[in-house]
Structures are given as structure tokens and as C-alpha cells.
């Protein structure tokens, strides 16, 4: 059981999801009728023709609760706003494959009532921070709930990634890129690249090469207190750094990226916690034979 003074509720919405605006309108009206201040991003307020609820990002970050209506990507976006201020997130699943969000849209009212009654728990998910350096000076500082990726650009050639763990040389990967993932992100990009699935309760980092040009380059699992450094080396070409699939930051040969456990955590509201391994069966069809 947890308790919070619930007065201001911000909504983060993925408008491309089916019925997202309809569910958002219903949520806004219900929240307002129950005496709660509702905060909407400008584009959502305009789409709903509800200018009275429009706010800027700084106001949204003063919410007591953020409701993310969409898929897991919407929760990732909400986490970047919420984590620095430890704002809890209630994930509402509107997508086809939600591994983080728990609440169905038709259950949102009941979920909010349970939050008001203190009938919930908080899962504090591990996050990572990535800082990119050029000639010793920081050029980028990014926070991620799922993963940080160093990857090649549009040109179809491999890149060379000198990789260190706590400044001890590990390997030089010739690959399309490298994923440094949290346990939460182990079912995302890292999994697609052949990485292990890790229970989000574990305090570890995952290091997963993308299409490495050697059979000896296998994914690694590291203690969360370790720090990973990746140095990009190549004569030419484009290289990028991305956190949680967000805006790509351009890198040059010789740039270094340090990835480490962040001080921030993503606070997820959970009701009647669904066992992680049940999700593996239900959403990944774990252990089942798939007939094509």
C-alpha cells in the first residue's frame, strides 16, 4: 500500500493509437468531475479542443501523477519527464504489445480510484544515463529506461566499437552497433539483437552487440554498478547515439560514450502485480510451439 496527495494529473498520450483521443477525453472529463486538476500537452489539448487544460512541460512536471495512454513507448516518454522528480506513472495499454503498461483503458476509472485510496504499489525501475564526450568535453547527456544504443548511420557498413568495463578493455566489436540495456529494456531492442531476457527486479546491465562480425561476440550481463565505455573508431561514415529510441545524436570517430546506472528511477504504479513470467507466457508465447 502507498499513499499520495492526488491533486494534479498529467496525461501523456500516443495519438496514433486507436481510440486514444476518445479515451483521453473520457479520462479528462472524469478526472475533472472528481475535483482533480488535469494537465495536457498543447497538441493533445488542441486535438481535443480543450484549451483550458493546456500546459507547458514545466507545469506537466509538477503533476502528482502521470497517466501514459498508449504503448510501452508512451511510458518511455513519460519516464523522461517523471523520473527526475520521482513522479509515479500509471501506464494504460492501448497498443498491441504492451510489456510495461498494466491497465486496460476500460479499467482506468477504477485504477484512479484505487490510486486515490492508496491501493497500489510502486515498482522502482532501474534506469541508465549516457554521456557522450568529444575531445574530453561532454556533448550529450541522456537518460533511458530501456536502453542506450550506439549504432551506424544510413551507410550499410559496420562500425568498430572499442568497449571497456570500468575502464578495463573488454573487446573491439565490429558490428552494426551496441545496445546497453536495463532489465526493463531486455524485452525490447536487446532481445531483437539476441540478448537475454532479464527479470526487471534484477540490478544488472545488458551489453548486446548488433550483428557482430564474429561468433565470439556474445551478449553479456554485468552488475549494475559497472560502467560501460564505448569508443567509436572508423575512418568515415555516420554514427549515432540514441536513448530509448529518441532523437539521434551524431557521433564522430574518436567520440566516447559512458553508460552507467542513473540515480533516477522510473516509478511505476502497479495493482495486483502480474508475475513477470506470466507476461512471458502470455505476450511472448514463451515455450510454446508457434505453427506458421
C-alpha positions in Angstrom: 0.0 0.0 0.0 1.2 3.5 -0.9 -0.4 6.9 -0.4 -0.2 10.2 -2.3 -1.9 13.6 -2.3 -3.5 13.4 -5.7 -4.4 16.9 -7.0 -2.7 17.4 -10.4 -2.8 14.7 -13.0 -0.9 14.9 -16.3 -1.7 12.9 -19.4 0.9 11.7 -21.9 -0.9 10.4 -25.0 0.1 8.5 -28.1 -2.5 9.9 -30.5 -1.8 7.4 -33.3 -3.2 4.6 -31.2 -6.8 3.6 -32.0 -9.4 5.4 -29.9 -6.6 7.2 -27.9 -8.3 10.6 -28.1 -11.7 9.2 -27.2 -10.3 7.5 -24.1 -8.3 10.7 -23.3 -11.4 12.8 -23.5 -13.3 10.4 -21.2 -10.4 10.4 -18.7 -10.2 14.3 -18.7 -13.9 14.7 -18.1 -14.0 12.0 -15.3 -10.9 13.4 -13.6 -12.3 17.0 -13.7 -15.7 15.9 -12.4 -13.9 14.4 -9.4 -12.1 17.6 -8.5 -8.7 16.9 -10.0 -6.6 19.4 -12.0 -5.9 17.9 -15.4 -2.8 18.9 -17.4 -2.4 18.2 -21.2 0.3 18.7 -23.6 -0.5 21.5 -26.1 -1.0 19.2 -29.1 -3.4 17.0 -27.2 -5.4 19.9 -25.8 -5.7 21.3 -29.4 -6.7 17.9 -30.8 -9.5 17.6 -28.1 -10.4 21.3 -28.4 -9.9 21.6 -24.6 -7.6 24.6 -24.3 -8.4 25.1 -20.7 -6.3 22.0 -19.8 -3.2 23.0 -21.9 0.1 23.4 -20.1 3.8 23.5 -20.9 6.3 20.9 -20.0 7.4 22.6 -16.8 3.8 22.5 -15.5 3.4 18.9 -16.6 6.4 18.0 -14.5 4.6 19.4 -11.4 2.0 16.6 -11.7 1.3 14.3 -8.7 0.6 11.5 -11.2 1.3 11.0 -14.9 -1.0 8.8 -16.9 0.5 7.4 -20.1 -2.1 6.3 -22.6 -0.5 4.3 -25.4 2.0 1.6 -25.5 5.4 1.0 -23.9 6.9 3.8 -26.0 4.5 6.3 -24.3 5.7 5.1 -20.9 9.3 5.6 -22.0 8.4 9.2 -23.0 6.6 9.8 -19.7 9.5 8.3 -17.7 11.9 11.0 -19.1 9.6 13.7 -17.6 8.7 11.8 -14.4 11.9 10.2 -13.2 13.9 13.3 -12.3 11.1 14.3 -10.0 10.0 10.7 -8.9 6.5 11.3 -10.3 4.6 7.9 -10.4 3.4 6.7 -13.8 0.2 4.9 -14.4 0.5 3.0 -17.8 -2.7 2.4 -19.8 -2.2 -0.1 -22.5 -3.6 0.9 -25.9 -1.1 -0.9 -28.1 -0.8 -4.4 -29.5 2.1 -5.5 -27.3 2.5 -3.8 -24.0 5.0 -5.3 -21.7 5.2 -2.4 -19.2 1.7 -0.9 -19.1 -0.8 -2.9 -17.0 -4.1 -1.1 -17.0 -6.7 -1.6 -19.8 -8.4 1.6 -20.9 -11.8 0.4 -19.8 -10.4 0.0 -16.3 -8.8 3.4 -16.0 -11.5 4.9 -13.7 -11.3 2.0 -11.3 -7.5 2.3 -11.4 -7.6 6.0 -10.5 -10.0 5.3 -7.7 -7.5 2.7 -6.3 -4.7 5.2 -6.5 -6.8 7.7 -4.5 -7.5 5.0 -2.0 -3.8 4.1 -1.7 -4.5 0.6 -3.0 -1.4 0.2 -5.2 2.4 -0.4 -5.0 5.3 1.3 -6.7 7.9 -0.5 -8.8 11.1 1.5 -9.0 12.8 0.5 -12.3 16.5 0.8 -12.9 17.5 3.5 -15.5 20.8 4.3 -17.2 22.5 7.5 -18.1 24.7 8.0 -21.1 27.2 10.9 -21.5 29.0 11.3 -24.8 32.3 13.0 -24.9 34.2 14.7 -27.8 37.9 15.5 -27.1 37.1 15.2 -23.4 34.1 17.5 -23.4 30.6 16.3 -22.9 28.3 16.8 -25.9 25.3 14.8 -24.8 23.6 13.7 -21.6 20.7 11.2 -21.9 18.5 9.2 -19.6 16.9 5.9 -20.6 14.5 3.4 -19.1 15.0 0.8 -21.8 18.4 1.2 -23.5 21.1 3.2 -24.9 22.3 2.3 -28.5 25.4 3.3 -30.3 24.9 2.5 -34.0 25.9 3.2 -37.5 24.1 5.7 -39.8 22.4 5.1 -43.1 25.6 3.7 -44.9 25.5 -0.1 -44.9 28.9 -0.8 -43.3 30.0 -2.0 -39.9 31.5 0.2 -37.3 34.2 -0.5 -34.8 33.4 -0.1 -31.1 36.2 -0.3 -28.5 34.4 -1.4 -25.4 35.5 -1.1 -21.8 34.0 -2.1 -18.5 35.1 0.2 -15.6 37.9 1.4 -17.9 39.2 -2.2 -18.3 39.3 -3.1 -22.0 36.7 -5.8 -22.9 36.7 -6.1 -26.7 36.7 -4.3 -30.0 33.4 -5.1 -31.7 33.0 -4.9 -35.5 29.2 -4.7 -35.7 26.2 -2.6 -36.7 26.1 -1.2 -33.2 25.9 -2.0 -29.5 23.0 -1.9 -27.1 23.4 -1.2 -23.3 20.1 -2.2 -21.8 18.3 -2.3 -18.4 16.3 -5.3 -17.4 13.2 -3.4 -18.4 14.7 -3.0 -21.8 15.7 -6.6 -22.1 12.4 -7.4 -23.9 12.9 -4.6 -26.4 15.8 -3.8 -28.8 18.3 -6.0 -26.9 16.0 -9.0 -27.3 15.8 -8.4 -31.1 19.6 -8.4 -31.2 19.8 -11.7 -29.4 20.1 -10.6 -25.8 18.9 -12.4 -22.8 15.5 -11.7 -21.1 16.0 -10.4 -17.5 13.5 -10.1 -14.7 13.2 -6.3 -14.1 13.7 -6.9 -10.4 17.4 -7.7 -11.1 20.0 -5.0 -10.8 22.1 -5.6 -13.9 23.1 -4.1 -17.2 23.0 -5.9 -20.5 25.6 -5.5 -23.2 24.4 -6.7 -26.6 26.2 -6.4 -29.9 24.1 -5.8 -33.0 25.0 -8.2 -35.8 28.6 -8.6 -34.7 31.1 -9.8 -37.3 32.4 -12.7 -35.2 30.9 -15.7 -33.4 32.8 -14.9 -30.2 30.8 -11.7 -29.6 28.0 -12.8 -27.3 25.7 -10.7 -25.1 27.0 -10.0 -21.6 25.2 -9.4 -18.3 27.0 -7.0 -15.9 26.4 -5.9 -12.4 24.5 -2.6 -12.4 27.4 -0.8 -10.6 29.7 -1.3 -13.5 30.2 1.4 -16.1 30.5 0.8 -19.8 32.6 2.9 -22.1 32.3 2.7 -25.9 34.7 4.5 -28.2 33.7 4.7 -31.9 36.5 4.3 -34.3 36.2 4.5 -38.1 37.7 6.4 -41.0 34.4 7.8 -42.2 30.6 7.3 -42.0 27.8 8.3 -39.7 27.4 7.1 -36.1 24.5 7.8 -33.7 23.7 7.6 -30.1 20.0 7.0 -29.1 18.4 6.7 -25.7 15.0 4.9 -25.7 14.6 5.3 -29.4 14.6 9.1 -29.1 16.3 11.7 -31.1 19.6 10.5 -32.6 22.8 12.4 -31.6 25.5 12.4 -34.2 28.9 11.0 -33.2 32.3 11.2 -34.8 35.2 8.8 -34.9 37.0 9.1 -31.5 33.9 10.1 -29.5 33.4 8.1 -26.3 30.1 7.2 -24.7 29.9 6.3 -21.0 26.8 4.4 -19.8 26.1 3.8 -16.1 23.3 3.3 -13.6 21.3 6.5 -13.2 20.4 8.0 -9.8 16.9 8.4 -11.1 14.3 5.6 -11.1 11.1 5.2 -13.0 8.2 4.8 -10.5 5.5 2.6 -12.0 2.2 2.2 -10.3 1.2 -1.5 -10.1 -2.0 -3.2 -9.0 -2.1 -6.8 -8.1 1.3 -7.3 -9.7 1.3 -9.6 -12.7 4.1 -12.1 -12.4 6.9 -11.3 -14.9 6.9 -14.9 -16.0 3.2 -14.9 -16.7 3.8 -12.0 -19.1 6.5 -14.0 -20.8 3.9 -16.8 -21.5 1.0 -14.5 -22.4 2.8 -11.9 -24.5 5.9 -13.7 -25.9 4.2 -17.1 -26.1 7.2 -18.4 -24.0 8.0 -22.0 -24.5 5.1 -22.5 -27.0 5.4 -24.0 -30.4 4.3 -21.5 -33.0 2.8 -23.0 -36.1 3.2 -21.0 -39.2 
